[in-house]
Every structure is written in structure tokens, then in C-alpha cells.
Amino acid sequence: MSGQETVLDDFLGAAGKSLGIAQKDIGVPDGMKPGMMLSDAELSIKVGMRYEGDKLMVEPISSSASAQGSVVPEAVSTITIRYVASHSAKSTSDEPVRTKTDIIADVAKRKDVVKLQEILGKLNIEANYVRDMNLWAVKVTDNAARTVRSITLEDKQ
């Protein structure tokens, strides 16, 4: 086994972890889940394959090895890994963790909302729980019913 050869299952696991880390490093806005940032991604790699006992071993083939002619084209396989985002399993309860009253009170205390109220006068705050996404959609309007803020908050303590 060469230094670059690895068990296929280990390679797939490492590739999945790398994608998860990359999504966390993207930097997402407040309330948005990083796990849903990339809707799908695809990774293709040229490899040589062989069995070692009951394990399938793979070894990446570099473009320089292909160019030098040290690789038999018929012996090359392509592994394509496709990641597709999916919602996590629903919790046992369909009820939100926080109440509508708590969400409205927290939004009313935000610095940006307080400043808007100083400028525009009384503001109306509406909050709706989006069960499928486990998020609160909050709309802040002025007395003329103009939306001055639209906020999405994750439902967590």
C-alpha cells in the first residue's frame, strides 16, 4: 500500500467531514444554519482501485502521473461523490422552544430596532414560527405599515 492509498470508506468519511468544515467556515448570517448553506456539491477524483481482503482500496492518480504515461488508462476509475443538503430529523415536539412573546420582546430590545423606534416612532412587531425550518420569521413595520426590518431567528434557548 502506497502512502496515498486508503480504504474507500475512510476516504468518503473524510471527504464528508471536509465539506462540513468548509460550510462552517463560510460564515453565515445570524439565524441561518450552515448545514443548509450549500444545497449540493460534487467531488470527482480519478483513482486506481484494488481489493485488500474485504476492503476496497483507492489511490488518487495525479495529472502528472497521467501525463508521464505511467498510468494505464484502462485501470483508472472515476469516483464521483455528490452531497445533497437535507433537513435534519424533526424533533419529537412540533412546538417551538421559545414563545412568540419572548421573540417579540427580544427583537424590541435590539439596538437597531430601538434606534428605528427613536426615528420612526411606534413600531409593530409580528413573529411567526416556521415549523419546517425551526425558525422565527419576524417583521417590523412602522405606523404606515412599511416593513423596516425583516429578521429570521433560529428557535433555540
Backbone as ProteinMPNN parsed JSONL, in Angstrom:
{"seq_chain_A": "MSGQETVLDDFLGAAGKSLGIAQKDIGVPDGMKPGMMLSDAELSIKVGMRYEGDKLMVEPISSSASAQGSVVPEAVSTITIRYVASHSAKSTSDEPVRTKTDIIADVAKRKDVVKLQEILGKLNIEANYVRDMNLWAVKVTDNAARTVRSITLEDKQ", "coords_chain_A": {"N_chain_A": [[0.843, -1.175, 0.0], [0.646, 2.16, -0.936], [1.7, 5.462, 0.219], [-0.377, 7.179, -0.363], [-2.566, 5.631, -0.7], [-5.753, 4.521, 0.389], [-8.485, 3.249, 2.387], [-11.614, 2.958, 0.817], [-14.054, 3.598, 2.206], [-13.043, 5.109, 4.366], [-11.978, 7.266, 2.985], [-14.326, 8.4, 1.873], [-15.651, 9.175, 4.231], [-13.837, 11.094, 5.257], [-13.961, 12.994, 3.214], [-16.616, 13.854, 3.459], [-16.556, 15.02, 6.047], [-14.786, 17.119, 5.519], [-16.319, 18.734, 3.803], [-18.334, 19.532, 5.561], [-16.833, 21.054, 7.413], [-15.935, 23.061, 5.705], [-18.354, 24.332, 5.101], [-19.007, 25.424, 7.603], [-16.975, 27.278, 7.826], [-17.646, 29.173, 5.958], [-19.114, 31.324, 6.903], [-21.961, 32.507, 8.064], [-25.062, 34.386, 8.044], [-26.767, 35.661, 11.029], [-28.988, 33.364, 12.507], [-29.183, 31.688, 10.315], [-28.728, 28.386, 9.246], [-25.642, 26.741, 8.976], [-25.417, 24.198, 7.873], [-27.189, 24.097, 5.791], [-26.277, 25.752, 3.904], [-24.846, 25.136, 1.493], [-26.479, 23.786, -1.133], [-26.005, 21.614, -2.763], [-23.141, 19.654, -3.665], [-20.347, 18.5, -5.578], [-17.82, 16.087, -5.983], [-15.255, 14.851, -7.876], [-12.915, 12.314, -8.536], [-10.022, 10.818, -9.906], [-8.947, 7.524, -9.69], [-6.932, 4.675, -8.798], [-7.875, 1.334, -8.196], [-8.151, -1.404, -5.881], [-8.629, -4.565, -4.25], [-8.091, -5.307, -0.856], [-8.115, -7.875, 1.006], [-11.278, -7.826, 2.341], [-11.695, -5.194, 1.898], [-12.081, -2.287, -0.077], [-9.611, -0.604, -1.704], [-8.363, 2.622, -2.537], [-6.441, 4.77, -4.639], [-5.455, 7.986, -5.278], [-4.936, 9.391, -8.528], [-2.527, 11.346, -9.915], [-2.439, 14.242, -12.077], [0.032, 14.615, -13.219], [1.165, 12.063, -13.192], [-0.505, 10.807, -14.992], [0.102, 12.266, -17.301], [2.766, 11.599, -17.706], [2.56, 9.08, -18.579], [2.684, 6.881, -16.951], [0.52, 5.58, -16.066], [-1.944, 3.197, -16.699], [-4.536, 3.727, -18.843], [-6.89, 2.138, -18.934], [-7.028, 1.125, -16.413], [-7.872, 3.05, -14.739], [-10.255, 4.49, -12.596], [-13.18, 6.485, -12.008], [-14.301, 8.178, -9.255], [-17.21, 9.598, -8.148], [-18.55, 11.791, -5.913], [-21.48, 12.904, -4.568], [-22.95, 15.398, -2.75], [-25.899, 16.178, -1.079], [-27.939, 18.553, 0.387], [-29.999, 18.117, 3.23], [-32.875, 18.325, 5.364], [-32.518, 18.163, 8.907], [-33.519, 15.497, 11.087], [-36.832, 15.74, 12.349], [-37.689, 17.176, 15.512], [-39.015, 15.602, 18.485], [-41.117, 17.083, 19.321], [-43.428, 19.339, 17.885], [-43.693, 21.855, 18.697], [-42.453, 25.185, 19.191], [-39.351, 26.087, 20.833], [-39.075, 28.561, 22.062], [-41.356, 31.217, 22.998], [-43.809, 33.16, 21.189], [-44.181, 35.663, 22.359], [-41.757, 35.973, 23.776], [-39.929, 36.128, 21.638], [-40.792, 38.473, 20.304], [-40.351, 40.347, 22.361], [-37.536, 40.154, 22.632], [-36.68, 41.026, 20.083], [-37.637, 43.631, 20.127], [-35.845, 44.779, 21.886], [-33.463, 44.91, 20.531], [-30.629, 46.748, 19.359], [-30.713, 47.989, 16.795], [-33.459, 48.027, 16.256], [-34.449, 49.516, 18.396], [-33.234, 51.974, 17.802], [-34.478, 52.542, 15.336], [-37.074, 52.892, 16.28], [-36.763, 55.212, 17.77], [-36.383, 57.016, 15.713], [-38.583, 56.64, 13.917], [-40.861, 56.409, 15.474], [-43.568, 54.654, 17.131], [-43.35, 51.151, 16.63], [-44.521, 48.195, 14.976], [-44.382, 44.807, 15.753], [-44.293, 41.65, 14.405], [-44.319, 38.152, 14.795], [-43.735, 34.964, 13.471], [-43.745, 31.47, 13.668], [-41.832, 29.212, 11.82], [-42.275, 26.128, 11.263], [-41.21, 23.94, 9.701], [-38.617, 24.743, 9.203], [-37.633, 25.357, 11.648], [-37.463, 28.02, 12.531], [-37.946, 31.496, 13.423], [-39.798, 33.917, 11.842], [-39.63, 37.278, 11.652], [-41.244, 40.359, 11.434], [-40.887, 43.786, 11.229], [-42.682, 46.7, 11.339], [-43.536, 50.122, 10.48], [-45.812, 52.808, 11.533], [-47.115, 53.343, 9.17], [-47.384, 50.956, 7.984], [-45.151, 50.081, 6.605], [-42.504, 47.9, 5.905], [-39.759, 47.829, 7.963], [-37.791, 46.306, 9.026], [-36.786, 42.973, 8.535], [-36.445, 39.958, 9.991], [-34.825, 36.885, 10.668], [-34.807, 34.316, 12.953], [-33.199, 31.663, 14.665], [-34.829, 29.024, 16.36], [-34.031, 28.609, 19.447], [-32.782, 28.167, 22.806]], "CA_chain_A": [[0.0, 0.0, 0.0], [1.445, 3.381, -1.002], [1.354, 6.493, 1.196], [-1.618, 7.85, -0.74], [-3.648, 4.661, -0.81], [-6.609, 4.499, 1.573], [-9.724, 2.477, 2.296], [-12.647, 3.794, 0.203], [-14.971, 4.115, 3.23], [-12.342, 6.166, 5.106], [-11.895, 8.415, 2.077], [-15.658, 9.015, 1.799], [-15.895, 9.831, 5.518], [-13.0, 12.296, 5.337], [-14.496, 13.975, 2.261], [-17.831, 14.4, 4.068], [-16.156, 15.916, 7.137], [-14.193, 18.316, 4.911], [-17.402, 19.584, 3.317], [-18.969, 20.114, 6.746], [-15.943, 22.098, 7.929], [-15.957, 24.164, 4.734], [-19.612, 25.07, 5.264], [-18.921, 26.211, 8.841], [-16.019, 28.363, 7.605], [-18.181, 30.146, 5.002], [-19.596, 32.498, 7.631], [-23.363, 32.673, 7.704], [-25.768, 35.408, 8.812], [-27.468, 35.21, 12.227], [-30.226, 32.628, 12.306], [-29.128, 30.757, 9.184], [-27.994, 27.179, 9.592], [-24.585, 26.489, 7.998], [-25.634, 22.911, 7.227], [-28.049, 24.254, 4.625], [-25.686, 26.795, 3.068], [-24.606, 24.558, 0.175], [-27.584, 22.863, -1.397], [-25.388, 20.382, -3.244], [-21.747, 19.783, -4.098], [-19.9, 17.282, -6.24], [-16.378, 15.879, -5.991], [-14.852, 13.731, -8.735], [-11.488, 12.04, -8.407], [-9.519, 9.661, -10.663], [-8.246, 6.648, -8.758], [-6.669, 3.268, -9.056], [-8.599, 0.58, -7.166], [-7.829, -2.815, -5.69], [-9.139, -5.124, -3.001], [-7.154, -5.848, 0.122], [-9.061, -8.638, 1.821], [-12.653, -7.439, 2.009], [-11.752, -3.731, 1.811], [-11.747, -1.686, -1.362], [-8.581, 0.419, -1.54], [-8.274, 3.574, -3.647], [-5.259, 5.633, -4.648], [-5.639, 9.068, -6.248], [-3.981, 9.451, -9.636], [-2.231, 12.752, -10.204], [-2.406, 14.587, -13.502], [1.402, 14.445, -13.708], [1.359, 10.631, -13.453], [-1.22, 10.525, -16.247], [0.828, 12.906, -18.402], [4.021, 10.884, -17.913], [2.268, 7.781, -19.18], [2.931, 5.788, -16.01], [-0.778, 5.027, -15.665], [-2.668, 2.515, -17.771], [-5.867, 4.351, -18.858], [-7.956, 1.174, -18.665], [-7.023, 0.793, -14.988], [-8.31, 4.235, -13.991], [-11.686, 4.617, -12.299], [-13.58, 7.799, -11.511], [-15.259, 8.173, -8.147], [-17.931, 10.865, -8.044], [-19.296, 11.882, -4.662], [-22.431, 14.013, -4.639], [-23.555, 15.739, -1.469], [-27.157, 16.904, -1.219], [-28.399, 19.008, 1.693], [-31.319, 17.655, 3.654], [-33.245, 18.802, 6.69], [-32.269, 17.195, 9.963], [-34.739, 14.838, 11.555], [-37.666, 16.605, 13.176], [-37.686, 16.875, 16.933], [-40.207, 14.872, 18.898], [-42.192, 18.054, 19.513], [-43.569, 20.328, 16.82], [-43.831, 23.167, 19.328], [-41.187, 25.913, 19.28], [-38.706, 26.159, 22.142], [-39.383, 29.891, 22.606], [-42.714, 31.678, 22.713], [-43.956, 34.335, 20.33], [-43.988, 36.826, 23.233], [-40.311, 36.092, 24.023], [-39.279, 36.567, 20.396], [-41.146, 39.884, 20.092], [-39.648, 41.128, 23.391], [-36.106, 40.19, 22.289], [-36.497, 41.872, 18.898], [-37.89, 45.018, 20.541], [-34.666, 45.252, 22.626], [-32.29, 45.01, 19.65], [-30.162, 48.128, 19.167], [-31.195, 48.554, 15.53], [-34.901, 48.249, 16.358], [-34.608, 50.654, 19.317], [-32.862, 53.183, 17.047], [-35.563, 52.794, 14.379], [-38.23, 53.402, 17.02], [-36.451, 56.609, 18.101], [-36.512, 57.808, 14.484], [-39.885, 56.495, 13.254], [-41.983, 56.325, 16.405], [-44.02, 53.308, 17.493], [-43.195, 50.102, 15.624], [-45.293, 46.965, 15.165], [-43.528, 43.627, 15.572], [-45.035, 40.401, 14.215], [-43.435, 36.986, 14.749], [-44.384, 33.711, 13.07], [-42.863, 30.311, 13.728], [-41.795, 28.396, 10.603], [-42.015, 24.805, 11.846], [-40.362, 23.103, 8.846], [-37.227, 25.201, 9.241], [-37.302, 25.65, 13.038], [-37.068, 29.43, 12.543], [-38.94, 32.543, 13.634], [-39.78, 34.999, 10.852], [-40.088, 38.469, 12.367], [-41.424, 41.524, 10.563], [-41.038, 45.032, 11.983], [-43.276, 47.719, 10.462], [-43.845, 51.414, 11.098], [-47.257, 53.085, 11.596], [-47.656, 53.382, 7.805], [-47.336, 49.557, 7.549], [-43.96, 49.822, 5.783], [-41.551, 46.999, 6.557], [-38.482, 48.496, 8.222], [-36.846, 45.232, 9.323], [-37.236, 41.594, 8.389], [-35.428, 39.229, 10.745], [-35.038, 35.448, 10.827], [-34.099, 33.845, 14.142], [-33.276, 30.232, 14.933], [-35.571, 28.746, 17.591], [-33.192, 27.931, 20.441], [-32.684, 28.906, 24.076]], "C_chain_A": [[0.888, 1.238, 0.0], [0.966, 4.374, 0.055], [0.041, 7.187, 0.898], [-2.807, 6.906, -0.82], [-4.44, 4.63, 0.5], [-7.83, 3.627, 1.322], [-10.813, 3.416, 1.77], [-13.585, 4.397, 1.247], [-14.33, 5.236, 4.046], [-12.246, 7.442, 4.268], [-13.231, 9.153, 2.013], [-15.992, 9.761, 3.09], [-15.113, 11.123, 5.655], [-13.507, 13.385, 4.397], [-15.751, 14.631, 2.825], [-17.517, 15.372, 5.189], [-15.578, 17.212, 6.581], [-15.265, 19.271, 4.411], [-18.105, 20.265, 4.487], [-18.146, 21.244, 7.33], [-15.954, 23.301, 7.001], [-17.227, 24.99, 4.883], [-19.576, 25.94, 6.514], [-18.017, 27.42, 8.65], [-16.525, 29.429, 6.642], [-18.57, 31.43, 5.707], [-21.014, 32.791, 7.195], [-24.013, 33.758, 8.551], [-26.459, 34.808, 10.036], [-28.75, 34.492, 11.859], [-30.201, 31.64, 11.163], [-28.266, 29.565, 9.573], [-26.916, 26.898, 8.549], [-24.754, 25.174, 7.267], [-26.487, 23.002, 5.986], [-27.476, 25.277, 3.643], [-25.448, 26.295, 1.641], [-25.713, 23.553, -0.095], [-27.073, 21.55, -1.984], [-23.967, 20.679, -3.697], [-21.334, 18.451, -4.706], [-18.38, 17.257, -6.253], [-16.09, 14.666, -6.863], [-13.35, 13.562, -8.621], [-11.152, 10.782, -9.212], [-8.668, 8.83, -9.708], [-7.897, 5.317, -9.409], [-7.338, 2.508, -7.916], [-8.085, -0.845, -7.09], [-8.45, -3.266, -4.375], [-7.979, -5.567, -2.143], [-8.017, -6.575, 1.148], [-10.478, -8.279, 1.391], [-12.81, -5.924, 1.884], [-11.33, -3.247, 0.432], [-10.785, -0.528, -1.111], [-8.584, 1.327, -2.766], [-6.995, 4.387, -3.497], [-5.475, 6.705, -5.704], [-4.551, 9.032, -7.319], [-3.775, 10.917, -9.982], [-2.219, 12.998, -11.707], [-0.996, 14.417, -14.06], [1.691, 12.974, -14.007], [0.669, 10.239, -14.751], [-0.448, 11.063, -17.434], [2.127, 12.17, -18.722], [3.801, 9.511, -18.536], [2.51, 6.613, -18.255], [1.641, 5.143, -15.505], [-1.433, 4.389, -16.882], [-4.101, 3.053, -17.764], [-7.006, 3.392, -18.523], [-8.072, 0.838, -17.185], [-7.52, 1.949, -14.118], [-9.829, 4.219, -13.815], [-11.955, 6.04, -11.829], [-14.599, 7.602, -10.4], [-15.894, 9.553, -8.118], [-18.778, 10.813, -6.786], [-20.201, 13.1, -4.774], [-23.073, 14.19, -3.27], [-24.818, 16.533, -1.74], [-27.633, 17.272, 0.177], [-29.782, 18.449, 1.991], [-31.602, 18.214, 5.038], [-32.909, 17.728, 7.707], [-33.599, 16.607, 10.42], [-35.516, 15.772, 12.47], [-37.567, 16.18, 14.635], [-38.991, 16.163, 17.288], [-41.391, 15.809, 19.097], [-42.224, 19.029, 18.349], [-43.694, 21.737, 17.379], [-42.472, 23.86, 19.39], [-40.656, 25.933, 20.713], [-39.083, 27.476, 22.822], [-40.805, 30.287, 22.225], [-42.686, 32.905, 21.815], [-43.69, 35.616, 21.131], [-42.507, 37.059, 23.506], [-39.584, 36.638, 22.798], [-39.541, 38.053, 20.166], [-40.412, 40.773, 21.093], [-38.158, 41.25, 23.067], [-35.833, 41.097, 21.09], [-36.68, 43.341, 19.266], [-36.692, 45.624, 21.269], [-33.425, 45.414, 21.748], [-31.932, 46.467, 19.401], [-30.714, 48.752, 17.894], [-32.685, 48.871, 15.584], [-35.191, 49.422, 17.296], [-34.307, 51.957, 18.589], [-33.95, 53.536, 16.028], [-36.789, 53.375, 15.078], [-38.009, 54.856, 17.432], [-36.697, 57.512, 16.893], [-37.945, 57.809, 13.96], [-41.09, 56.524, 14.189], [-42.354, 54.873, 16.651], [-43.894, 52.337, 16.321], [-44.08, 48.909, 15.982], [-44.383, 45.782, 14.858], [-44.416, 42.387, 15.508], [-44.024, 39.261, 14.123], [-44.249, 35.747, 14.403], [-43.356, 32.59, 13.083], [-42.982, 29.499, 12.442], [-41.319, 27.004, 11.027], [-41.028, 23.98, 11.015], [-38.892, 23.479, 8.913], [-36.743, 25.498, 10.656], [-36.781, 27.079, 13.193], [-38.254, 30.312, 12.895], [-38.741, 33.595, 12.556], [-40.41, 36.213, 11.533], [-40.125, 39.647, 11.398], [-41.68, 42.739, 11.449], [-41.54, 46.088, 11.009], [-43.492, 49.015, 11.229], [-45.359, 51.631, 11.072], [-47.912, 53.154, 10.225], [-47.634, 51.983, 7.172], [-46.198, 49.265, 6.574], [-43.021, 48.905, 6.562], [-40.223, 47.724, 6.706], [-37.393, 47.493, 8.615], [-37.538, 43.902, 9.086], [-36.12, 40.733, 8.972], [-35.812, 37.75, 10.812], [-34.177, 34.977, 11.991], [-34.28, 32.341, 14.302], [-33.988, 30.022, 16.265], [-34.698, 27.926, 18.527], [-33.126, 28.788, 21.692], [-31.432, 29.733, 24.129]], "O_chain_A": [[1.783, 1.359, 0.836], [-0.054, 4.15, 0.708], [-0.593, 7.729, 1.803], [-3.941, 7.353, -0.993], [-3.863, 4.705, 1.584], [-8.16, 3.312, 0.178], [-10.921, 4.553, 2.231], [-13.885, 5.59, 1.182], [-15.001, 6.211, 4.385], [-12.411, 8.55, 4.779], [-13.27, 10.381, 2.089], [-16.553, 10.856, 3.048], [-15.648, 12.133, 6.111], [-13.485, 14.566, 4.744], [-15.931, 15.84, 2.683], [-18.135, 16.433, 5.283], [-15.849, 18.288, 7.112], [-15.14, 20.484, 4.574], [-18.435, 21.449, 4.408], [-18.693, 22.281, 7.705], [-15.979, 24.442, 7.465], [-17.181, 26.217, 4.799], [-20.061, 27.071, 6.493], [-18.257, 28.472, 9.241], [-15.903, 30.483, 6.513], [-18.375, 32.516, 5.162], [-21.243, 33.269, 6.084], [-23.56, 34.024, 9.664], [-26.709, 33.603, 10.087], [-29.509, 34.951, 11.006], [-31.114, 30.823, 11.044], [-27.197, 29.727, 10.161], [-27.223, 26.821, 7.359], [-24.278, 25.038, 6.14], [-26.508, 22.062, 5.191], [-28.128, 25.625, 2.659], [-25.816, 26.973, 0.682], [-25.862, 22.575, 0.639], [-27.646, 20.491, -1.728], [-23.637, 21.806, -4.065], [-21.9, 17.406, -4.386], [-17.733, 18.274, -6.502], [-16.619, 13.581, -6.621], [-12.602, 14.54, -8.611], [-11.902, 9.806, -9.199], [-7.793, 9.349, -9.015], [-8.48, 4.905, -10.412], [-7.364, 2.992, -6.785], [-7.645, -1.421, -8.085], [-8.755, -2.452, -3.503], [-7.003, -6.133, -2.637], [-8.581, -5.954, 2.049], [-10.833, -8.412, 0.22], [-13.93, -5.423, 1.775], [-10.356, -3.73, -0.147], [-11.113, 0.414, -0.389], [-8.781, 0.866, -3.89], [-6.53, 4.654, -2.389], [-5.658, 6.395, -6.881], [-3.401, 8.688, -7.047], [-4.723, 11.635, -10.3], [-2.014, 12.08, -12.502], [-0.834, 14.109, -15.241], [2.39, 12.668, -14.973], [1.194, 9.435, -15.521], [-0.348, 10.396, -18.464], [2.544, 12.122, -19.88], [4.752, 8.86, -18.97], [2.541, 5.468, -18.704], [1.666, 4.275, -14.632], [-1.468, 4.979, -17.962], [-4.818, 2.859, -16.782], [-7.986, 3.793, -17.894], [-9.1, 0.323, -16.745], [-7.578, 1.827, -12.894], [-10.579, 3.968, -14.758], [-11.063, 6.714, -11.314], [-15.623, 6.944, -10.584], [-15.192, 10.563, -8.067], [-19.609, 9.922, -6.609], [-19.73, 14.204, -5.045], [-23.656, 13.262, -2.71], [-24.806, 17.462, -2.547], [-27.723, 16.411, 1.053], [-30.624, 18.329, 1.1], [-30.683, 18.536, 5.79], [-32.998, 16.534, 7.418], [-34.664, 17.166, 10.161], [-34.931, 16.505, 13.268], [-37.389, 15.005, 14.953], [-39.936, 16.128, 16.5], [-42.542, 15.376, 19.045], [-41.182, 19.489, 17.881], [-43.791, 22.703, 16.622], [-41.452, 23.208, 19.614], [-41.416, 25.811, 21.674], [-39.376, 27.501, 24.017], [-41.379, 29.768, 21.268], [-41.671, 33.592, 21.701], [-43.049, 36.541, 20.634], [-42.04, 38.197, 23.474], [-38.722, 37.509, 22.916], [-38.616, 38.808, 19.865], [-39.907, 41.833, 20.725], [-37.579, 42.327, 23.211], [-34.86, 41.851, 21.089], [-35.953, 44.2, 18.767], [-36.529, 46.844, 21.277], [-32.435, 46.0, 22.186], [-32.81, 47.317, 19.252], [-31.136, 49.909, 17.901], [-33.128, 49.873, 15.02], [-36.078, 50.231, 17.022], [-35.038, 52.937, 18.738], [-34.301, 54.706, 15.878], [-37.463, 54.249, 14.533], [-38.952, 55.647, 17.444], [-37.165, 58.641, 17.041], [-38.469, 58.862, 13.597], [-42.225, 56.651, 13.73], [-41.553, 53.969, 16.411], [-44.27, 52.643, 15.189], [-44.348, 48.654, 17.156], [-43.701, 45.758, 13.834], [-45.186, 42.109, 16.426], [-42.997, 39.387, 13.457], [-45.316, 35.512, 14.97], [-42.245, 32.74, 12.575], [-44.082, 29.141, 12.022], [-40.12, 26.746, 11.133], [-40.106, 23.384, 11.57], [-38.02, 22.635, 8.705], [-35.58, 25.851, 10.853], [-35.795, 27.322, 13.888], [-39.409, 29.935, 12.698], [-37.634, 34.105, 12.379], [-41.572, 36.179, 11.937], [-39.178, 39.896, 10.652], [-42.567, 42.728, 12.303], [-40.912, 46.347, 9.982], [-43.616, 49.018, 12.454], [-46.107, 50.752, 10.643], [-49.133, 53.039, 10.118], [-47.84, 51.843, 5.966], [-46.272, 48.309, 5.803], [-42.777, 49.123, 7.748], [-39.631, 48.174, 5.726], [-36.205, 47.806, 8.54], [-38.717, 43.729, 9.395], [-34.985, 40.776, 8.499], [-36.982, 37.411, 10.99], [-32.968, 35.209, 12.014], [-35.373, 31.811, 14.101], [-33.761, 30.781, 17.207], [-34.632, 26.701, 18.417], [-33.384, 29.991, 21.645], [-31.186, 30.419, 25.121]]}, "name": "protein", "num_of_chains": 1, "seq": "MSGQETVLDDFLGAAGKSLGIAQKDIGVPDGMKPGMMLSDAELSIKVGMRYEGDKLMVEPISSSASAQGSVVPEAVSTITIRYVASHSAKSTSDEPVRTKTDIIADVAKRKDVVKLQEILGKLNIEANYVRDMNLWAVKVTDNAARTVRSITLEDKQ"}
